Amino acid sequence: LEHCRTMSAPAKKKNPWTPMAAGCIAGGIEAVCVWPMEFIKTQLQLQSKAKGAAQPYNGMISGLSYYVRTTGFFSLYRGLTPTLIGSMPKAGIRFGLNALIKDRLRDKDGNLTPGKNFVAGLGAGVAEALIIVAPVETVKTKCIELNQPFVSGMKHILQTEG
């Protein structure tokens, strides 16, 4: 029996493309589901910066109601494109890198300590933030502030801010 254990194949490494693809799909679904609330949150933040302007709403529910009533349901999805473009690879990078780092940190028996699992998650999260989150959040906020679609907002940022 001991001979069978030593002859058994080492733990099979998982393909990082599978969790990366799953992350991309999950990121897209997440973005579409939460976007109306993110849109209103950003509008409220921008409203608070406007001086002297009358504010048509002051909270999440009144903001959702205001936009549906005045510009239609789909106006709640204005500015979604940069977030969708960012959310899919963001989650893909996080899921894929987490799987890749965990595979690299496993011992010869395929085990992963809680500390190594934490390091894998931390590494994936930091990479996600640096590569995707910061740039996408900048473009998203600027597109909403300027009330422009993604391409126009991106052009504006490049022309005025570099």
C-alpha positions, 0 to 999 in steps of 0.5 A: 500500500505504501508503494501505491502512495509513492507511485501516485501522480502528484496533485494535478495543477488546475488550468488558470484559464478556467477560473479566469473565464468564470471570473470574466463572466461573473464580472460582467453579470455583477456590473450589469446588476449593480450598475444602476446603484453605482450610477446614482451613487456617482451622481450623488457624489457629483451633485454634492460638488455642484455649488448652488444647483438645485438637487433633483434627488437626495438618495438612492431610491429618489435618484432611481425614481428620478431617472426612470421618470425623466429619462427612462429606465435605460438611462440608468445604464449610461456610463456602464460601458467602461465599467463593463469593459473593466469588470470582466477582465478585473474579475478574470484577472483576480480569479485567474491569478488567484488560481495561478498563485495558489498552484505555485504556492502548494506543497508537493502534496497539493496542500495550501496553508491558510497563510499561503491562501491569503497571500494568493488572494492578496497578490491577485487583489493588488494586481487587479487594483493596479491593472484595472480598477484605478484606470476604469474608475477614473474613466467611469467617473469622468464619463458620468460627470461629462454625461458622455459615452465611453469613447467620447469620455476617453477622448476628452480625458486624453485631450485635457488630462493626458 
